[in-house]
């Protein structure tokens, strides 16, 4: 899972991503959620390897340095459920729904100040379903 934190004024929001995530800048990929399976020499590694062995740790640090104190200029929720977020420094964040098994949660946008979910995207009966109820944050994906 990847957690992206956004602030607006004194409000704090998080976007928890459980599906494919890609972060790009100027047509170069800075980070993908698949990076956790590749080491710093760009060889595939097993899922039991630590985060520090994979390039995901290095790439997260790189993205954090480039994306601090920048603004969201556009956020688009596509009909298929994918999300596109553009930042003021030309970083593009893509959240891509990558399978359609029932009961899977792909991402959730939460208001961290009051614990409410603003959007939860999941599959229900083979269809992408969005819950906009603003209910309390569920613990179903926490270990």
Contact map, one row per residue, 1 for C-alpha under 8 A:
11100000000000011110000000000000000000000000000000000000000000000000000000000000000000000000000000000000000000000000000000000000000000000000000
11110000000000011100000000000000100000000000000000000000000000000000000000000000000000000000000000000000000000000000000000000000000000000000000
11111000000001111000000000000000000000000000000000000000000000000000000000000000000000000000000000000000000000000000000000000000000000000000000
01111100000001110000000000000000000000000000000000000000000000000000000000000000000000000000000000000000000000000000000000000000000000000000000
00111110000111100000000000000000000000000000000000000000000000000000000000000000000000000000000000000000000000000000000000000000000000000000000
00011111000111100000000000000000000000000000000000000000000000000000000000000000000000000000000000000000000000000000000000000000000000000000000
00001111111110000000000000000000000000000000000000000000000000000000000000000000000000000000000000000000000000000000000000000000000000000000000
00000111111100000000000000000000000000000000000000000000000000000000000000000000000000000000000000000000000000000000000000000000000000000000000
00000011111000000000000000000000000000000000000000000000000000000000000000000000000000000000000000000000000000000000000000000000000000000000000
00000011111100000000000000000000000000000000000000000000000000000000000000000000000000000000000000000000000000000000000000000000000000000000000
00000011111110000000000000000000000000000000000000000000000000000000000000000000000000000000000000000000000000111000000000000000000000000000000
00001111011111000000000000000000000000000000000000000000000000000000000000000000000000000000000000000000000000111000000000000000000000000000000
00001110001111100000000000000000000000000000000000000000000000000000000000000000000000000000000000000000000011111000000000000000000000000000000
00111100000111110000000000000000000000000000000000000000000000000000000000000000000000000000000000000000000011110000000000000000000000000000000
00111100000011111000000000000000000000000000000000000000000000000000000000000000000000000000000000000000001111000000000000000000000000000000000
11110000000001111100000000000000000000000000000000000000000000000000000000000000000000000000000000000000001110000000000000000000000000000000000
11100000000000111111100000000000000000000000000000000000000000000000000000000000000000000000001000000000011100000000000000000000000000000000000
11000000000000011111000000000000000000000000000000000000000000000000000000000000000000000000000000000000111000000000000000000000000000000000000
10000000000000001111100000000000100000000000000000000000000000000000000000000000000000000000001111000000011000000000000000000000000000000000000
00000000000000001111110000000001110000000000000000000000000000000000000000000000000000000000001111000000000000000000000000000000000000000000000
00000000000000001011111000000011100000000000000000000000000000000000000000000000000000000000111100000000000000000000000000000000000000000000000
00000000000000000001111100001111100000000000000000000000000000000000000000000000000000000000111100000000000000000000000000000000000000000000000
00000000000000000000111110001111000000000000000000000000000000000000000000000000000000000011110000000000000000000000000000000000000000000000000
00000000000000000000011111111110000000000000000000000000000000000000000000000000000000000011100000000000000000000000000000000000000000000000000
00000000000000000000001111111100000000000000000000000000000000000000000000000000000000000111000000000000000000000000000000000000000000000000000
00000000000000000000000111110000000000000000000000000000000000000000000000000000000000000110000000000000000000000000000000000000000000000000000
00000000000000000000000111111000000000000000000000000000000000000000000000000000000000000000000000000000000000000000000000000000000000000000000
00000000000000000000000111111100000000000000000000000000000000000000000000000000000000000000000000000000000000000000000000000000000000000000000
00000000000000000000011110111111000000000000000000000000000000000000000000000000000000000000000000000000000000000000000000000000000000000000000
00000000000000000000011110011111000000000000000000000000001001100000000000000000000000000000000000000000000000000000000000000000000000000000000
00000000000000000000111100001111101000000000000000000001001100100000000000000000000000000000000000000000000000000000000000000000000000000000000
00000000000000000001111000001111111000000000000000000001000000000000000000000000000000000000000000000000000000000000000000000000000000000000000
01000000000000000011110000000011111100000000000000000001000000000000000000000000000000000000000000000000000000000000000000000000000000000000000
00000000000000000001000000000001111111000000000000000000000000000000000000000000000000000000000000000000000000000000000000000000000000000000000
00000000000000000000000000000011111111100000000000000111000000000000000000000000000000000000000000000000000000000000000000000000000000000000000
00000000000000000000000000000000111111100000001000100111100000000000000000000000000000000000000000000000000000000000000000000000000000000000000
00000000000000000000000000000000011111100001111000000100000000000000000000000000000000000000000000000000000000000000000000000000000000000000000
00000000000000000000000000000000011111111111100000000111000000000000000000000000000000000000000000000000000000000000000000000000000000000000000
00000000000000000000000000000000001111111111100000001110000000000000000000000000000000000000000000000000000000000000000000000000000000000000000
00000000000000000000000000000000000001111110000000001110000000000000000000000000000000000000000000000000000000000000000000000000000000000000000
00000000000000000000000000000000000001111110000000000000000000000000000000000000000000000000000000000000000000000000000000000000000000000000000
00000000000000000000000000000000000001111111000000000010000000000000000000000000000000000000000000000000000000000000000000000000000000000000000
00000000000000000000000000000000000001111111100000000000000000000000000000000000000000000000000000000000000000000000000000000000000000000000000
00000000000000000000000000000000000011100111110000000000000000000000000000000000000000000000000000000000000000000000000000000000000000000000000
00000000000000000000000000000000000011100011111010000100000000000000000000000000000000000000000000000000000000000000000000000000000000000000000
00000000000000000000000000000000000010000001111110000000000000000000000000000000000000000000000000000000000000000000000000000000000000000000000
00000000000000000000000000000000000110000000111110000000000000000000000000000000000000000000000000000000000000000000000000000000000000000000000
00000000000000000000000000000000000000000000011111000000000000000000000000000000000000000000000000000000000000000000000000000000000000000000000
00000000000000000000000000000000000000000000111111101100000000000000000000000000000000000000000000000000000000000000000000000000000000000000000
00000000000000000000000000000000000000000000000111111100000000000000000000000000000000000000000000000000000000000000000000000000000000000000000
00000000000000000000000000000000000100000000000011111111100000000000000000000000000000000000000000000000000000000000000000000000000000000000000
00000000000000000000000000000000000000000000000001111111110000000000000000000000000000000000000000000000000000000000000000000000000000000000000
00000000000000000000000000000000000000110000000011111110100000000000000000000000000000000000000000000000000000000000000000000000000000000000000
00000000000000000000000000000000001111110000100011111111110000000000000000000000000000000000000000000000000000000000000000000000000000000000000
00000000000000000000000000000000001101110100000000111111111000000000000000000000000000000000000000000000000000000000000000000000000000000000000
00000000000000000000000000000011101101000000000000110111111100000000000000000000000000000000000000000000000000000000000000000000000000000000000
00000000000000000000000000000000000100000000000000111111111110000000000000000000000000000000000000000000000000000000000000000000000000000000000
00000000000000000000000000000000000000000000000000010111111111000000000000000000000000000000000000000000000000000000000000000000000000000000000
00000000000000000000000000000110000000000000000000000011111111100000000000000000000000000000000000000000000000000000000000000000000000000000000
00000000000000000000000000000010000000000000000000000001111111110000000000000000000000000000000000000000000000000000000000000000000000000000000
00000000000000000000000000000000000000000000000000000000111111111000000000000000000000000000000000000000000000000000000000000000000000000000000
00000000000000000000000000000100000000000000000000000000011111111100000000000000000000000000000000000000000000000000000000000000000000000000000
00000000000000000000000000000110000000000000000000000000001111111110000000000000000000000000000000000000000000000000000000000000000000000000000
00000000000000000000000000000000000000000000000000000000000111111111000000000000000000000000000000000000000000000000000000000000000000000000000
00000000000000000000000000000000000000000000000000000000000011111111000000000000000000000000000000000000000000000000000000000000000000000000000
00000000000000000000000000000000000000000000000000000000000001111111000000000000000000001000000000000000000000000000000000000000000000000000000
00000000000000000000000000000000000000000000000000000000000000111111110000000000000000101010000000000000000000000000000000000000000000000000000
00000000000000000000000000000000000000000000000000000000000000011111110000000000000000000000000000000000000000000000000000000000000000000000000
00000000000000000000000000000000000000000000000000000000000000000011111000000000000000000000000000000000000000000000000000000000000000000000000
00000000000000000000000000000000000000000000000000000000000000000011111100000000000000111000000000000000000000000000000000000000000000000000000
00000000000000000000000000000000000000000000000000000000000000000000111110000000000000111000000000000000000000000000000000000000000000000000000
00000000000000000000000000000000000000000000000000000000000000000000011111100000000011110000000000000000000000000000000000000000000000000000000
00000000000000000000000000000000000000000000000000000000000000000000001111100000000011110000000000000000000000000000000000000000000000000000000
00000000000000000000000000000000000000000000000000000000000000000000000111110000000111100000000000000000000000000000000000000000000000000000000
00000000000000000000000000000000000000000000000000000000000000000000000111111000001111000000000000000000000000000000000000000000000000000000000
00000000000000000000000000000000000000000000000000000000000000000000000001111100001110000000000000000000000000000000000000000000000000000000000
00000000000000000000000000000000000000000000000000000000000000000000000000111110111100000000000000000000000000000000000000000000000000000000000
00000000000000000000000000000000000000000000000000000000000000000000000000011111111100000000000000000000000000000000000000000000000000000000000
00000000000000000000000000000000000000000000000000000000000000000000000000001111110000000000000000000000000000000000000000000000000000000000000
00000000000000000000000000000000000000000000000000000000000000000000000000000111110000000000000000000000000000000000000000000001000000000000000
00000000000000000000000000000000000000000000000000000000000000000000000000001111111000000000000110000000000000000000000010000001000000000000000
00000000000000000000000000000000000000000000000000000000000000000000000000001111111100000000011110000000000000000000000000000000000000000000000
00000000000000000000000000000000000000000000000000000000000000000000000000111100111110000000111100000000000000000000000000000000000000000000000
00000000000000000000000000000000000000000000000000000000000000000000000001111100011111000001111000000000000000000000000000000000000000000000000
00000000000000000000000000000000000000000000000000000000000000000000000111110000001111100001110000000000000000000000000000000000000000000000000
00000000000000000000000000000000000000000000000000000000000000000000000111100000000111110111100000000000000000000000000000000000000000000000000
00000000000000000000000000000000000000000000000000000000000000000010011111000000000011111111000000000000000000000000000000000000000000000000000
00000000000000000000000000000000000000000000000000000000000000000000011110000000000001111110000000000000000000000000000000000000000000000000000
00000000000000000000000000000000000000000000000000000000000000000110011000000000000000111110000000000000000000000000000000000000000000000000000
00000000000000000000000011000000000000000000000000000000000000000000000000000000000001111111000000000000000000000000000000000000000000000000000
00000000000000000000001111000000000000000000000000000000000000000010000000000000000001111111100000000000000000000000000000000000000000000000000
00000000000000000000001110000000000000000000000000000000000000000000000000000000000111100111110000000000000000000000000000000000000000000000000
00000000000000000000111100000000000000000000000000000000000000000000000000000000001111000011111000000000000000000000000000000000000000000000000
00000000000000000000111000000000000000000000000000000000000000000000000000000000011110000001111100000000000000000000000000000000000000000000000
00000000000000001011110000000000000000000000000000000000000000000000000000000000011100000000111110000000000000000000000000000000000000000000000
00000000000000000011110000000000000000000000000000000000000000000000000000000000111000000000011111000000000000000000000000000000000000000000000
00000000000000000011000000000000000000000000000000000000000000000000000000000000110000000000001111110000010000000000000000000000000000000000000
00000000000000000011000000000000000000000000000000000000000000000000000000000000000000000000000111110000000000000000000000000000000000000000000
00000000000000000000000000000000000000000000000000000000000000000000000000000000000000000000000011111000000000000000000000000000000000000000000
00000000000000000000000000000000000000000000000000000000000000000000000000000000000000000000000011111101000000000000000000100111000000000000000
00000000000000000000000000000000000000000000000000000000000000000000000000000000000000000000000000111111000000000000000000100100000000000000000
00000000000000000000000000000000000000000000000000000000000000000000000000000000000000000000000000011111000000000000000001111100000000000000000
00000000000000000000000000000000000000000000000000000000000000000000000000000000000000000000000000001111100000000000000001110000000000000000000
00000000000000000000000000000000000000000000000000000000000000000000000000000000000000000000000000011111110000000000000001100000000000000000000
00000000000000000100000000000000000000000000000000000000000000000000000000000000000000000000000000000011111100000000000111100000000000000000000
00000000000000001110000000000000000000000000000000000000000000000000000000000000000000000000000010000001111100000000000111000000000000000000000
00000000000000111110000000000000000000000000000000000000000000000000000000000000000000000000000000000000111110000000000111000000000000000000000
00000000000000111000000000000000000000000000000000000000000000000000000000000000000000000000000000000000111111000000111110000000000000000000000
00000000000011110000000000000000000000000000000000000000000000000000000000000000000000000000000000000000001111100000111100000000000000000000000
00000000000011100000000000000000000000000000000000000000000000000000000000000000000000000000000000000000000111110011111000000000000000001000000
00000000001111000000000000000000000000000000000000000000000000000000000000000000000000000000000000000000000011111111110000000000000000000000000
00000000001111000000000000000000000000000000000000000000000000000000000000000000000000000000000000000000000001111111000000000000000000000000000
00000000001110000000000000000000000000000000000000000000000000000000000000000000000000000000000000000000000000111110000000000000000000000000000
00000000000000000000000000000000000000000000000000000000000000000000000000000000000000000000000000000000000000111111000000000000000000000000000
00000000000000000000000000000000000000000000000000000000000000000000000000000000000000000000000000000000000001111111100000000000000000011000000
00000000000000000000000000000000000000000000000000000000000000000000000000000000000000000000000000000000000001110111110000000000000001111000000
00000000000000000000000000000000000000000000000000000000000000000000000000000000000000000000000000000000000111100011111100000000000111111000000
00000000000000000000000000000000000000000000000000000000000000000000000000000000000000000000000000000000000111100001111100000000001111100000000
00000000000000000000000000000000000000000000000000000000000000000000000000000000000000000000000000000000000111000000111110000000011111000000000
00000000000000000000000000000000000000000000000000000000000000000000000000000000000000000000000000000000111110000000111111000000011100000000000
00000000000000000000000000000000000000000000000000000000000000000000000000000000100000000000000000000000111100000000001111100001111000000000000
00000000000000000000000000000000000000000000000000000000000000000000000000000000000000000000000000000111111000000000000111110001110000000000000
00000000000000000000000000000000000000000000000000000000000000000000000000000000000000000000000000011111100000000000000011111111100000000000000
00000000000000000000000000000000000000000000000000000000000000000000000000000000000000000000000000000110000000000000000001111111100000000000000
00000000000000000000000000000000000000000000000000000000000000000000000000000000000000000000000000000100000000000000000000111110000000000000000
00000000000000000000000000000000000000000000000000000000000000000000000000000000000000000000000000011100000000000000000000111111000000000000000
00000000000000000000000000000000000000000000000000000000000000000000000000000000000000000000000000010000000000000000000000111111100000000000000
00000000000000000000000000000000000000000000000000000000000000000000000000000001100000000000000000010000000000000000000011110111110000000000000
00000000000000000000000000000000000000000000000000000000000000000000000000000000000000000000000000000000000000000000000011110011111000000000000
00000000000000000000000000000000000000000000000000000000000000000000000000000000000000000000000000000000000000000000001111000001111100000000000
00000000000000000000000000000000000000000000000000000000000000000000000000000000000000000000000000000000000000000000011110000000111111000000000
00000000000000000000000000000000000000000000000000000000000000000000000000000000000000000000000000000000000000000000111100000000011111000000000
00000000000000000000000000000000000000000000000000000000000000000000000000000000000000000000000000000000000000000000111000000000001111100000000
00000000000000000000000000000000000000000000000000000000000000000000000000000000000000000000000000000000000000000001111000000000001111110000000
00000000000000000000000000000000000000000000000000000000000000000000000000000000000000000000000000000000000000000001110000000000000011111000000
00000000000000000000000000000000000000000000000000000000000000000000000000000000000000000000000000000000000000000011100000000000000001111100000
00000000000000000000000000000000000000000000000000000000000000000000000000000000000000000000000000000000000001000011100000000000000000111110000
00000000000000000000000000000000000000000000000000000000000000000000000000000000000000000000000000000000000000000000000000000000000000011111100
00000000000000000000000000000000000000000000000000000000000000000000000000000000000000000000000000000000000000000000000000000000000000001111110
00000000000000000000000000000000000000000000000000000000000000000000000000000000000000000000000000000000000000000000000000000000000000000111110
00000000000000000000000000000000000000000000000000000000000000000000000000000000000000000000000000000000000000000000000000000000000000000111111
00000000000000000000000000000000000000000000000000000000000000000000000000000000000000000000000000000000000000000000000000000000000000000011111
00000000000000000000000000000000000000000000000000000000000000000000000000000000000000000000000000000000000000000000000000000000000000000000111
